[in-house]
Amino acid sequence: MTLITKRIIIIFIIIIGFVLGRLSIRALFNLLMGGSLFGGNIL
């Protein structure tokens, strides 16, 4: 594996982790406040 492919894989892992973290935090807050997960819009 070259350095560039390793860097690309690390960046993808960071992005996926960030997105999953945001989704889990949003789901947790929605459970606390009793709302639907996306509130009718995805953004």
N, C-alpha and C positions, 0 to 999 in steps of 0.2 A: 504493500500500500504506500502510495506516495503521500507527501505532506498535504497536498491540496485535497485529496479525497478524504483524508482524516479530518481536515478542517471543515469540509462540507458536511460530513457525517455529524460532527460535534455541533455545528450550527443547527442542523435539522433536529437533533435531540433537544437542544435548548428551546427551539421554537415549539416543538410538540409539548415539551414539559410546561412551557409558559401557557399555551392554549389550554391544556388539561387543568392546570392550576386555576386559571381564570374561571373555567367552567365549573370546577368543583366548588370554588368560593361562591360563585353565583348560585349554584344549586343549594348550598348550605344557607345562604341568606334568604333564598326563596322559601326554604323549609321553615326558617325562623319566622318569616313575615307572612307565610301562608299564601304566597302568590304562585302563579304558574311559572314554569321554568324560564320561558323567554318572554312572557308577558304579551304575546301576540306578535312581536317582531323579533327577528333573529339578532339584530344589532341592538 
